[in-house]
Structure formats: structure tokens, C-alpha cells
Amino acid sequence: MNSLIFAGRKRVAMNITLIGMAGAGKSTIGRALAKHLDYTFIDVDGLITQRTGLPLQALIDKQGDYALIRFEEEAILGLGQMDNCIISLGGSVVYSEKAMGHLKEISKIVFLDAPFRSIVKRIPNARKRGIVGLRDRSLKELFEERLVLYSKYADFSIKLKGRENIKGIMGKIIQLCFETEA
């Protein structure tokens, strides 16, 4: 599929990257959006797990936070040029300017801005989730630190309240990414 029709107008192919904290819904929304648009879904955390043979938390435990950031960066830079993909990122990828720069070149970046209380509910055992930085800081501190970075790199932000339906969020993403294209 090289083009899409929205609001009666033909739209060129593009990639959409979803960023946000662990538990924001990037993978769930990304899979549904990819299916709806007939796009390929790329889960960067899944690519890292495949490549290393380790769950993210085991990778952090064995090699440290910076190893996971390095693997994220390598996975993203290895994506190259492509079209019609929904890319779901790990929450720590915003620590790599190289990776985020590449994603800015190949995609529209959408920040799924979930409230902290929703994140806590969705990942009650965060220390087993493979989240970079939890050895030194609390989840709340990481959340506040990353909000600045997510906002810095996002082309669009969707403020979530914690109870939206997936179809509604997908509709917002489509509207922002396709209907604002000139």
C-alpha cells in the first residue's frame, strides 16, 4: 500500500513512531493501528529481545542500563529507510539523540502522554519490566525526566486520561499524522 485515502484526499506513505513511558499503550495501540492501516508493526523491544535472547530486565541486570540504550539505538539505526510502518519504542530510547534523529527523518513521532497514575496501574511491578534508570531513581523521577525528552522529540502529542478506547486514540493519530500533511 503506497497511499491512503483520508477525508477524500490521497495521502503518501509514511511511518509513525509511538513514544512514551512503559505502560502508556505503545505496543497495544501500535499493533491495532498497524492492522487498521495495513502497515507493518515494529516493536523495538521485541527486536532487542530477539537479538540478545534475553528479556529486557535480564539484559539490564547482566549488562546495565547503557547496554539496553545501546541496543535500542542499534536496532533503530538498523531500520534504515522504509515506508508504511508503525514503530513502537521502549521508553528509554529518548536518551539516544542519534536514534531519535533517525526516527525524525523516517517517521512522524507521536507521544502517548499517559498520566503517571495510569502508568503505575499498568505496570505495578516496574522493577521487573526492564525500565532503564530504576536502579538509581524512582519511577516518578524517571517519568518527570522523560516527559521533557518525549515532548522535545514529538511531532504530535496525545494527552491520555487513562481510560480512552483504542479506536479513539487511533483516530487521533490518523488525524494528526495524515490530515495535517500538506
MDAnalysis code that builds the backbone (N, CA, C; Angstrom):
import MDAnalysis as mda
import numpy as np

u = mda.Universe.empty(546, n_residues=182, atom_resindex=np.repeat(np.arange(182), 3), trajectory=True)
u.add_TopologyAttr("name", ["N", "CA", "C"] * 182)
u.add_TopologyAttr("resid", np.arange(1, 183))
u.add_TopologyAttr("resname", ["MET", "ASN", "SER", "LEU", "ILE", "PHE", "ALA", "GLY", "ARG", "LYS", "ARG", "VAL", "ALA", "MET", "ASN", "ILE", "THR", "LEU", "ILE", "GLY", "MET", "ALA", "GLY", "ALA", "GLY", "LYS", "SER", "THR", "ILE", "GLY", "ARG", "ALA", "LEU", "ALA", "LYS", "HIS", "LEU", "ASP", "TYR", "THR", "PHE", "ILE", "ASP", "VAL", "ASP", "GLY", "LEU", "ILE", "THR", "GLN", "ARG", "THR", "GLY", "LEU", "PRO", "LEU", "GLN", "ALA", "LEU", "ILE", "ASP", "LYS", "GLN", "GLY", "ASP", "TYR", "ALA", "LEU", "ILE", "ARG", "PHE", "GLU", "GLU", "GLU", "ALA", "ILE", "LEU", "GLY", "LEU", "GLY", "GLN", "MET", "ASP", "ASN", "CYS", "ILE", "ILE", "SER", "LEU", "GLY", "GLY", "SER", "VAL", "VAL", "TYR", "SER", "GLU", "LYS", "ALA", "MET", "GLY", "HIS", "LEU", "LYS", "GLU", "ILE", "SER", "LYS", "ILE", "VAL", "PHE", "LEU", "ASP", "ALA", "PRO", "PHE", "ARG", "SER", "ILE", "VAL", "LYS", "ARG", "ILE", "PRO", "ASN", "ALA", "ARG", "LYS", "ARG", "GLY", "ILE", "VAL", "GLY", "LEU", "ARG", "ASP", "ARG", "SER", "LEU", "LYS", "GLU", "LEU", "PHE", "GLU", "GLU", "ARG", "LEU", "VAL", "LEU", "TYR", "SER", "LYS", "TYR", "ALA", "ASP", "PHE", "SER", "ILE", "LYS", "LEU", "LYS", "GLY", "ARG", "GLU", "ASN", "ILE", "LYS", "GLY", "ILE", "MET", "GLY", "LYS", "ILE", "ILE", "GLN", "LEU", "CYS", "PHE", "GLU", "THR", "GLU", "ALA"])
u.atoms.positions = np.array([
    [0.857, -1.171, 0.000],
    [0.000, 0.000, 0.000],
    [0.903, 1.234, 0.000],
    [0.863, 2.025, -1.046],
    [1.715, 3.207, -1.137],
    [1.002, 4.497, -0.812],
    [-0.298, 4.464, -0.770],
    [-1.030, 5.673, -0.412],
    [-2.321, 5.287, 0.286],
    [-2.850, 6.223, 0.993],
    [-4.085, 6.024, 1.724],
    [-5.062, 7.123, 1.361],
    [-6.329, 6.876, 1.583],
    [-7.344, 7.880, 1.347],
    [-7.924, 8.291, 2.699],
    [-7.814, 9.571, 3.033],
    [-8.418, 10.119, 4.242],
    [-9.130, 11.400, 3.852],
    [-10.326, 11.537, 4.327],
    [-11.133, 12.736, 4.072],
    [-11.176, 13.050, 2.578],
    [-11.240, 11.993, 1.756],
    [-11.366, 12.181, 0.317],
    [-10.091, 12.587, -0.382],
    [-8.967, 12.636, 0.338],
    [-7.703, 13.037, -0.283],
    [-6.684, 11.913, -0.180],
    [-5.882, 11.749, -1.227],
    [-4.844, 10.727, -1.241],
    [-3.678, 11.175, -0.359],
    [-3.162, 10.254, 0.453],
    [-2.040, 10.556, 1.341],
    [-0.862, 9.668, 0.990],
    [0.301, 10.239, 1.016],
    [1.504, 9.481, 0.705],
    [1.857, 8.552, 1.865],
    [2.683, 7.561, 1.573],
    [3.123, 6.609, 2.583],
    [3.977, 7.316, 3.621],
    [3.930, 6.809, 4.828],
    [4.765, 7.336, 5.903],
    [4.883, 6.293, 6.992],
    [5.793, 6.538, 7.897],
    [5.931, 5.731, 9.106],
    [5.456, 6.569, 10.285],
    [4.969, 5.891, 11.295],
    [4.553, 6.549, 12.529],
    [5.272, 5.857, 13.680],
    [5.940, 6.650, 14.504],
    [6.641, 6.132, 15.674],
    [5.896, 6.567, 16.925],
    [5.672, 5.616, 17.833],
    [4.991, 5.898, 19.096],
    [6.020, 5.910, 20.224],
    [6.029, 7.009, 20.988],
    [6.912, 7.118, 22.134],
    [6.094, 7.376, 23.396],
    [6.702, 7.098, 24.533],
    [6.050, 7.324, 25.820],
    [6.586, 6.343, 26.839],
    [6.162, 6.504, 28.055],
    [6.604, 5.645, 29.148],
    [6.122, 4.210, 28.950],
    [6.825, 3.286, 29.588],
    [6.341, 1.912, 29.671],
    [4.940, 1.971, 30.276],
    [4.023, 1.207, 29.708],
    [2.656, 1.200, 30.210],
    [1.746, 2.228, 29.573],
    [2.273, 3.068, 28.676],
    [1.432, 4.085, 28.030],
    [0.507, 3.485, 26.974],
    [0.841, 2.285, 26.491],
    [-0.003, 1.639, 25.487],
    [0.589, 1.640, 24.096],
    [1.881, 1.897, 23.973],
    [2.513, 1.991, 22.650],
    [2.361, 0.708, 21.827],
    [2.633, -0.422, 22.441],
    [2.544, -1.695, 21.702],
    [1.106, -2.051, 21.370],
    [0.211, -1.908, 22.320],
    [-1.198, -2.240, 22.096],
    [-1.791, -1.350, 21.011],
    [-1.576, -0.063, 21.129],
    [-2.106, 0.881, 20.142],
    [-1.393, 0.700, 18.813],
    [-0.085, 0.492, 18.862],
    [0.694, 0.308, 17.637],
    [0.234, -0.883, 16.825],
    [0.018, -2.004, 17.484],
    [-0.458, -3.209, 16.773],
    [-1.820, -2.960, 16.132],
    [-2.725, -2.354, 16.885],
    [-4.076, -2.088, 16.360],
    [-4.020, -1.095, 15.196],
    [-3.197, -0.070, 15.330],
    [-3.076, 0.936, 14.269],
    [-2.460, 0.325, 13.011],
    [-1.436, -0.504, 13.190],
    [-0.806, -1.160, 12.037],
    [-1.816, -2.042, 11.302],
    [-2.606, -2.763, 12.054],
    [-3.624, -3.619, 11.434],
    [-4.653, -2.767, 10.689],
    [-5.098, -1.702, 11.328],
    [-6.112, -0.825, 10.725],
    [-5.605, -0.184, 9.425],
    [-4.353, 0.251, 9.416],
    [-3.785, 0.926, 8.245],
    [-3.165, -0.040, 7.247],
    [-3.101, -1.314, 7.593],
    [-2.403, -2.323, 6.797],
    [-0.915, -1.962, 6.676],
    [-0.347, -1.587, 7.802],
    [1.069, -1.262, 7.925],
    [1.793, -2.416, 8.618],
    [3.104, -2.396, 8.569],
    [3.927, -3.350, 9.310],
    [4.140, -2.801, 10.715],
    [4.025, -3.655, 11.726],
    [4.263, -3.254, 13.103],
    [5.675, -3.665, 13.499],
    [6.436, -2.708, 14.027],
    [7.796, -2.985, 14.502],
    [7.870, -2.637, 15.978],
    [8.135, -3.654, 16.790],
    [8.284, -3.483, 18.232],
    [9.780, -3.534, 18.532],
    [10.385, -2.390, 18.822],
    [11.829, -2.317, 19.030],
    [12.254, -3.153, 20.236],
    [11.458, -3.166, 21.299],
    [11.786, -4.039, 22.433],
    [11.845, -5.499, 21.988],
    [10.934, -5.901, 21.127],
    [10.929, -7.264, 20.592],
    [12.168, -7.553, 19.759],
    [12.597, -6.568, 18.967],
    [13.821, -6.740, 18.169],
    [15.029, -6.968, 19.075],
    [15.095, -6.218, 20.168],
    [16.214, -6.344, 21.108],
    [16.180, -7.710, 21.792],
    [15.013, -8.127, 22.209],
    [14.870, -9.431, 22.856],
    [15.276, -10.548, 21.899],
    [14.865, -10.431, 20.634],
    [15.258, -11.418, 19.621],
    [16.772, -11.442, 19.444],
    [17.348, -10.272, 19.317],
    [18.789, -10.172, 19.046],
    [19.635, -10.683, 20.208],
    [19.249, -10.346, 21.433],
    [20.058, -10.706, 22.596],
    [19.683, -12.051, 23.200],
    [18.465, -12.521, 22.910],
    [17.986, -13.751, 23.522],
    [17.620, -13.577, 24.986],
    [17.518, -12.323, 25.431],
    [17.223, -12.024, 26.837],
    [16.016, -11.113, 26.961],
    [15.196, -11.330, 27.978],
    [14.172, -10.328, 28.289],
    [14.880, -9.018, 28.679],
    [14.208, -7.895, 28.515],
    [14.844, -6.598, 28.775],
    [15.403, -6.488, 30.191],
    [14.653, -6.949, 31.183],
    [15.148, -6.842, 32.556],
    [16.410, -7.671, 32.758],
    [16.464, -8.857, 32.168],
    [17.664, -9.697, 32.278],
    [18.854, -9.017, 31.605],
    [18.605, -8.361, 30.490],
    [19.670, -7.615, 29.804],
    [20.208, -6.499, 30.695],
    [19.316, -5.754, 31.322],
    [19.732, -4.687, 32.244],
    [20.486, -5.283, 33.430],
    [19.967, -6.371, 33.990],
    [20.617, -6.997, 35.149],
    [22.027, -7.479, 34.811],
    [22.214, -8.040, 33.618],
    [23.513, -8.596, 33.233],
    [24.487, -7.551, 32.714],
    [23.976, -6.580, 31.912],
    [24.875, -5.667, 31.210],
    [24.693, -4.199, 31.589],
    [23.638, -3.865, 32.292],
    [23.416, -2.499, 32.727],
    [22.503, -1.699, 31.813],
    [22.103, -0.533, 32.325],
    [21.178, 0.346, 31.604],
    [21.720, 0.791, 30.248],
    [23.004, 1.134, 30.214],
    [23.564, 1.675, 28.975],
    [23.607, 0.639, 27.868],
    [23.693, -0.638, 28.232],
    [23.653, -1.685, 27.219],
    [22.294, -1.685, 26.515],
    [21.223, -1.550, 27.293],
    [19.895, -1.524, 26.679],
    [19.746, -0.293, 25.786],
    [20.219, 0.854, 26.246],
    [20.151, 2.060, 25.415],
    [20.941, 1.860, 24.118],
    [22.099, 1.243, 24.216],
    [22.924, 0.972, 23.021],
    [22.198, 0.026, 22.065],
    [21.586, -1.030, 22.604],
    [20.838, -1.962, 21.754],
    [19.640, -1.274, 21.103],
    [18.966, -0.393, 21.841],
    [17.852, 0.370, 21.260],
    [18.352, 1.208, 20.086],
    [19.437, 1.920, 20.311],
    [19.995, 2.765, 19.267],
    [20.386, 1.938, 18.039],
    [21.076, 0.823, 18.236],
    [21.475, -0.033, 17.115],
    [20.270, -0.565, 16.356],
    [19.246, -0.977, 17.082],
    [18.037, -1.503, 16.434],
    [17.365, -0.432, 15.581],
    [17.297, 0.774, 16.093],
    [16.637, 1.861, 15.361],
    [17.465, 2.296, 14.159],
    [18.760, 2.455, 14.350],
    [19.610, 2.842, 13.226],
    [19.629, 1.749, 12.162],
    [19.416, 0.515, 12.574],
    [19.367, -0.601, 11.642],
    [18.068, -0.694, 10.858],
    [17.079, 0.097, 11.224],
    [15.811, 0.066, 10.496],
    [15.958, 0.610, 9.083],
    [16.873, 1.554, 8.896],
    [17.077, 2.114, 7.567],
    [15.862, 2.867, 7.074],
    [15.730, 2.932, 5.758],
    [14.596, 3.613, 5.141],
    [13.498, 2.606, 4.856],
    [12.282, 2.960, 5.190],
    [11.140, 2.092, 4.952],
    [9.887, 2.941, 4.884],
    [8.800, 2.335, 4.495],
    [7.514, 3.017, 4.430],
    [6.438, 2.141, 5.034],
    [5.397, 2.796, 5.494],
    [4.199, 2.116, 5.974],
    [4.466, 1.207, 7.169],
    [5.133, 1.762, 8.162],
    [5.404, 1.028, 9.393],
    [4.921, 1.824, 10.601],
    [4.464, 1.095, 11.597],
    [4.189, 1.662, 12.913],
    [5.305, 1.133, 13.808],
    [6.054, 2.042, 14.403],
    [7.214, 1.668, 15.211],
    [6.905, 1.986, 16.673],
    [6.981, 0.956, 17.505],
    [6.766, 1.119, 18.943],
    [8.119, 1.038, 19.630],
    [8.443, 2.065, 20.411],
    [9.756, 2.162, 21.043],
    [9.699, 1.847, 22.520],
    [10.844, 1.444, 23.060],
    [10.990, 1.363, 24.501],
    [11.021, 2.782, 25.050],
    [10.626, 2.942, 26.289],
    [10.527, 4.271, 26.881],
    [11.841, 5.000, 27.022],
    [12.968, 4.278, 27.019],
    [14.273, 4.912, 27.246],
    [14.971, 5.346, 25.972],
    [14.407, 5.070, 24.827],
    [15.077, 5.398, 23.567],
    [15.341, 6.900, 23.423],
    [14.583, 7.716, 24.136],
    [14.778, 9.166, 24.045],
    [16.109, 9.617, 24.644],
    [16.843, 8.708, 25.285],
    [18.179, 9.031, 25.775],
    [19.218, 8.985, 24.661],
    [18.842, 8.523, 23.480],
    [19.758, 8.456, 22.344],
    [19.372, 9.502, 21.293],
    [20.170, 10.560, 21.202],
    [19.902, 11.588, 20.188],
    [20.036, 11.024, 18.780],
    [20.989, 10.115, 18.578],
    [21.172, 9.507, 17.253],
    [19.925, 8.752, 16.817],
    [19.408, 7.925, 17.716],
    [18.222, 7.136, 17.393],
    [17.026, 8.045, 17.118],
    [16.826, 9.027, 17.965],
    [15.687, 9.923, 17.781],
    [15.844, 10.768, 16.524],
    [17.059, 11.169, 16.208],
    [17.300, 11.910, 14.963],
    [16.935, 11.078, 13.750],
    [17.310, 9.805, 13.773],
    [16.972, 8.910, 12.657],
    [15.456, 8.749, 12.541],
    [14.796, 8.560, 13.675],
    [13.341, 8.406, 13.652],
    [12.651, 9.669, 13.139],
    [13.190, 10.838, 13.479],
    [12.626, 12.103, 12.966],
    [12.710, 12.153, 11.442],
    [13.790, 11.578, 10.892],
    [13.976, 11.576, 9.433],
    [13.025, 10.625, 8.720],
    [12.694, 9.513, 9.360],
    [11.925, 8.473, 8.661],
    [10.475, 8.372, 9.093],
    [10.044, 9.174, 10.088],
    [8.682, 8.983, 10.585],
    [8.128, 10.244, 11.236],
    [6.838, 10.194, 11.484],
    [6.176, 11.156, 12.352],
    [6.201, 10.540, 13.746],
    [6.573, 11.324, 14.740],
    [6.694, 10.807, 16.100],
    [5.514, 11.307, 16.931],
    [4.798, 10.348, 17.517],
    [3.615, 10.649, 18.324],
    [3.902, 10.232, 19.770],
    [3.796, 11.191, 20.668],
    [3.989, 10.953, 22.096],
    [2.654, 10.609, 22.729],
    [2.553, 9.396, 23.272],
    [1.368, 8.980, 24.017],
    [1.602, 9.390, 25.469],
    [1.034, 10.517, 25.822],
    [1.273, 11.177, 27.099],
    [0.271, 10.689, 28.143],
    [0.612, 9.563, 28.762],
    [-0.263, 8.966, 29.778],
    [0.055, 9.555, 31.143],
    [-0.951, 9.757, 31.977],
    [-0.701, 10.278, 33.324],
    [0.042, 9.245, 34.178],
    [0.798, 9.744, 35.129],
    [1.602, 8.869, 35.975],
    [0.753, 7.816, 36.681],
    [-0.408, 8.192, 37.165],
    [-1.259, 7.226, 37.879],
    [-1.644, 6.050, 36.986],
    [-1.828, 6.292, 35.695],
    [-2.145, 5.201, 34.755],
    [-0.943, 4.288, 34.554],
    [0.238, 4.889, 34.461],
    [1.463, 4.104, 34.290],
    [1.634, 3.167, 35.479],
    [1.464, 3.686, 36.674],
    [1.623, 2.883, 37.888],
    [0.618, 1.727, 37.906],
    [-0.621, 1.988, 37.492],
    [-1.642, 0.932, 37.461],
    [-1.299, -0.148, 36.444],
    [-0.778, 0.265, 35.293],
    [-0.495, -0.687, 34.211],
    [0.779, -1.491, 34.434],
    [1.708, -0.946, 35.198],
    [2.954, -1.684, 35.475],
    [3.231, -1.687, 36.978],
    [2.433, -2.451, 37.715],
    [2.572, -2.440, 39.173],
    [3.928, -2.950, 39.666],
    [4.596, -3.788, 38.891],
    [5.902, -4.305, 39.285],
    [6.964, -3.781, 38.315],
    [7.164, -2.474, 38.334],
    [8.046, -1.802, 37.374],
    [9.475, -2.321, 37.412],
    [9.940, -2.753, 38.554],
    [11.334, -3.205, 38.686],
    [11.612, -4.496, 37.928],
    [10.579, -5.149, 37.433],
    [10.769, -6.360, 36.636],
    [10.435, -6.116, 35.164],
    [10.185, -4.885, 34.794],
    [9.697, -4.543, 33.457],
    [10.812, -4.208, 32.465],
    [12.039, -4.038, 32.922],
    [13.123, -3.684, 32.002],
    [13.143, -2.196, 31.721],
    [12.989, -1.395, 32.748],
    [12.949, 0.062, 32.600],
    [14.305, 0.639, 33.001],
    [14.944, 1.304, 32.052],
    [16.246, 1.924, 32.290],
    [16.127, 3.017, 33.354],
    [17.029, 2.984, 34.330],
    [17.119, 4.053, 35.310],
    [16.527, 3.754, 36.671],
    [15.826, 2.628, 36.803],
    [15.140, 2.349, 38.067],
    [16.087, 1.934, 39.202],
    [17.315, 1.629, 38.895],
    [18.275, 1.315, 39.966],
    [18.609, 2.558, 40.782],
    [18.636, 3.707, 40.108],
    [19.080, 4.947, 40.749],
    [17.956, 5.914, 41.090],
    [16.812, 5.772, 40.421],
    [15.729, 6.738, 40.593],
    [14.398, 6.028, 40.715],
    [13.433, 6.757, 41.215],
    [12.077, 6.211, 41.319],
    [11.390, 6.297, 39.952],
    [10.319, 5.558, 39.805],
    [9.536, 5.613, 38.569],
    [9.011, 7.036, 38.344],
    [8.609, 7.701, 39.406],
    [8.105, 9.082, 39.297],
    [9.201, 10.016, 38.781],
    [10.426, 9.863, 39.291],
    [11.541, 10.703, 38.826],
    [11.838, 10.453, 37.349],
    [11.837, 9.176, 36.943],
    [12.062, 8.856, 35.528],
    [10.947, 9.430, 34.663],
    [9.725, 9.304, 35.132],
    [8.563, 9.831, 34.412],
    [8.740, 11.331, 34.151],
    [9.070, 12.074, 35.185],
    [9.232, 13.527, 35.045],
    [10.411, 13.883, 34.149],
    [11.516, 13.156, 34.269],
    [12.683, 13.399, 33.423],
    [12.373, 13.134, 31.952],
    [11.690, 12.050, 31.702],
    [11.408, 11.660, 30.312],
    [10.331, 12.503, 29.654],
    [9.397, 13.062, 30.424],
    [8.370, 13.913, 29.827],
    [8.992, 15.021, 28.992],
    [10.053, 15.604, 29.495],
    [10.753, 16.682, 28.787],
    [11.306, 16.156, 27.463],
    [11.911, 14.967, 27.493],
    [12.510, 14.396, 26.284],
    [11.448, 13.959, 25.282],
    [10.376, 13.349, 25.757],
    [9.293, 12.952, 24.843],
    [8.732, 14.181, 24.129],
    [8.518, 15.237, 24.866],
    [7.981, 16.471, 24.278],
    [8.964, 17.071, 23.278],
    [10.234, 16.985, 23.591],
    [11.280, 17.522, 22.705],
    [11.251, 16.852, 21.330],
    [11.080, 15.554, 21.299],
    [11.183, 14.812, 20.041],
    [9.855, 14.621, 19.315],
    [8.743, 14.805, 19.984],
    [7.441, 14.506, 19.386],
    [7.043, 15.524, 18.326],
    [6.510, 15.012, 17.230],
    [5.847, 15.871, 16.246],
    [4.445, 16.198, 16.746],
    [3.839, 15.235, 17.425],
    [2.493, 15.384, 17.957],
    [2.429, 14.708, 19.322],
    [1.579, 15.239, 20.193],
    [1.337, 14.622, 21.496],
    [-0.154, 14.364, 21.647],
    [-0.454, 13.239, 22.242],
    [-1.835, 12.917, 22.561],
    [-1.901, 12.754, 24.072],
    [-2.605, 13.670, 24.715],
    [-2.761, 13.652, 26.169],
    [-3.807, 12.598, 26.516],
    [-3.367, 11.549, 27.186],
    [-4.268, 10.477, 27.575],
    [-4.773, 10.715, 28.997],
    [-5.958, 10.216, 29.264],
    [-6.520, 10.360, 30.605],
    [-6.510, 9.037, 31.347],
    [-6.172, 7.967, 30.634],
    [-6.108, 6.657, 31.265],
    [-7.316, 5.785, 31.034],
    [-8.288, 6.283, 30.309],
    [-9.487, 5.479, 30.066],
    [-10.002, 5.611, 28.626],
    [-9.153, 6.032, 27.724],
    [-9.556, 6.156, 26.325],
    [-9.697, 4.776, 25.689],
    [-10.472, 4.722, 24.625],
    [-10.535, 3.478, 23.882],
    [-9.512, 3.523, 22.748],
    [-9.071, 2.366, 22.345],
    [-8.020, 2.266, 21.336],
    [-8.453, 2.902, 20.026],
    [-9.692, 2.684, 19.617],
    [-10.162, 3.265, 18.352],
    [-10.113, 4.790, 18.386],
    [-10.456, 5.382, 19.510],
    [-10.400, 6.834, 19.637],
    [-8.978, 7.359, 19.525],
    [-8.038, 6.675, 20.146],
    [-6.633, 7.091, 20.067],
    [-6.120, 6.909, 18.640],
    [-6.481, 5.789, 18.015],
    [-6.063, 5.569, 16.627],
    [-6.596, 6.677, 15.723],
    [-7.838, 7.065, 15.939],
    [-8.417, 8.143, 15.137],
    [-7.650, 9.445, 15.295],
    [-7.243, 9.752, 16.523],
    [-6.449, 10.966, 16.757],
    [-5.100, 10.887, 16.056],
    [-4.461, 9.734, 16.118],
    [-3.155, 9.568, 15.465],
    [-3.295, 9.746, 13.958],
    [-4.293, 9.123, 13.375],
    [-4.519, 9.244, 11.927],
    [-4.785, 10.688, 11.553],
    [-5.628, 11.361, 12.317],
    [-5.934, 12.759, 12.030],
    [-4.669, 13.617, 12.109],
    [-3.904, 13.447, 13.169],
    [-2.695, 14.256, 13.334],
    [-1.651, 13.988, 12.247],
    [-1.425, 12.734, 11.956],
    [-0.344, 12.379, 11.035],
    [-0.706, 12.556, 9.574],
    [-1.935, 12.257, 9.203],
    [-2.297, 12.283, 7.792],
    [-3.030, 13.560, 7.391],
    [-3.927, 14.011, 8.223],
    [-4.748, 15.144, 7.821],
    [-4.043, 16.468, 8.028],
    [-2.907, 16.480, 8.731],
    [-2.148, 17.719, 8.861],
    [-1.022, 17.790, 7.832],
    [-0.866, 16.706, 7.045],
    [0.124, 16.704, 5.963],
    [-0.322, 17.680, 4.866],
    [0.597, 18.456, 4.385],
    [0.246, 19.412, 3.321],
    [0.461, 18.796, 1.961],
])
